[in-house]
Amino acid sequence: MSNANPTLLVVEDDDIVRMLIVDVLEELEFQALEADDGEAALAILRDPDKTIDLMMTDVGLPDIDGKELANQARALRPALPILFASGYAETIDVPDGMHVIGKPFSIDQLRDKVRSILATP
């Protein structure tokens, strides 16, 4: 069963920031799944019934950092696009197929970034 609207997994330990991102994504007609840390995200990623088109993760998470989470996510779902959100975006080196958006970002920046990632085959 495919859903017309892409689903993003938002991994962010700050509840308010996560809520804002999810609200914005839903306004933009994306579906959003939420996780407040890496373990919660991995539990969602391990669920074969969950469709995830893009994982957006904070780099600084309380349990495993965003990069380690991305590695584990890719082990589970090799083709999963990953978007890191970071206040230090310009200093982050990301592997192929992974992207970065600097915090703070505007709604337009987030929309454009997500759309451009999802449009990439």
N, C-alpha and C positions, 0 to 999 in steps of 0.2 A: 504494500500500500504506500504509494508515494505522496508526499505532501507538496503542494505547489510552493509553499513558503519555506525557504531554507531554515534549518535549525542550528542555532549557535549554542555551544556550551560555554557559559561564562564562569570563569574561575577567579574569584576575588574574595579575599578574606575580610575586607572592609564591607560590612553589611550595607551601609548607606551608598557607597560607591557602586556595589554590585546591583543594588536595587535601581539606581539611576541608569546604569548601563542597560539592564533588562527592560526598564520602562522605555528607554530610547529605542532599543531594538524592536520592541513590540509596536511602538508608534510607527516604525519603518516597515511594519508587517513581516518581521522575522519571528520565528518561534524562538524561545529562549529556555534553556535548561540552566539551572544554577548549582554551583558547588562553592562551598566556603573554604575548601582547602584541597590539596592534591589528592588525598585519599578519597574524598567524596567524589572528585572528578573521575578518578580511576574506576570507582564503583559504577558510575554512569557509563563510562567508556566500555566497561566489560559486559554491559547489558546488550545482547545482540538485537533486542527489540527496539533499541533507541537509535534513531537516525540522527547523525550529527554531521553537519556540512562544514563546520568550522569551529575550532576551539579557540576562544579568546581567554588568555590567562595573564594574570598579574605575574611579574617576574618574582617579586618578593612574597612568597607564601610562608605560612608558619611551619608547615611540616616538611614538605619537599619543595625545593624552589621550582619556579616556572620552567626552567630549562630541563631539569630532571623529569618533571611532569611531562614535558613535550616528548622527551625520549621514550618514556614509558607509554605515552599515548600512541606514538608512532609504532611501537612494538605491537600494540593491540590493533591499531588501525593505520596501516602503512601509508595510505593516501590522504590522511586527514590534514587539511591545511590548518596552520596554527598562527595565531596573531598574539604577539606579546604586547602588553600594555605596560609602559614603564615611564617613570619620571626622568629616567636617564637614557632615553631612546637612542641618542646619538652615540652612546658608548657601548651599545650592545651589539655583539656579533652574533648573527643568527644563521643557522644552517639553511641549506637549500629548501625551498618550499615553506619557509617560515617567514613571518613578517613582523614588523614592529610599528606600533603607534605610540607617539609620545603623550604622556599625561602632563598637564590636562589637555584633553582634546575636545573639540566642539562636536555637536551632533552631526554637522555636515561632514567633518573630517572622518568621524566614525562610519557614517553611512558610505561615504566614497571609498574608504579603505576596505570595508567589508564587501561592498559590491565588486570592487576591482579584484579582490582575492577570489570571490566566488565565480567571477567571469573567466578566471584563468583555468584552462583545461588541465 
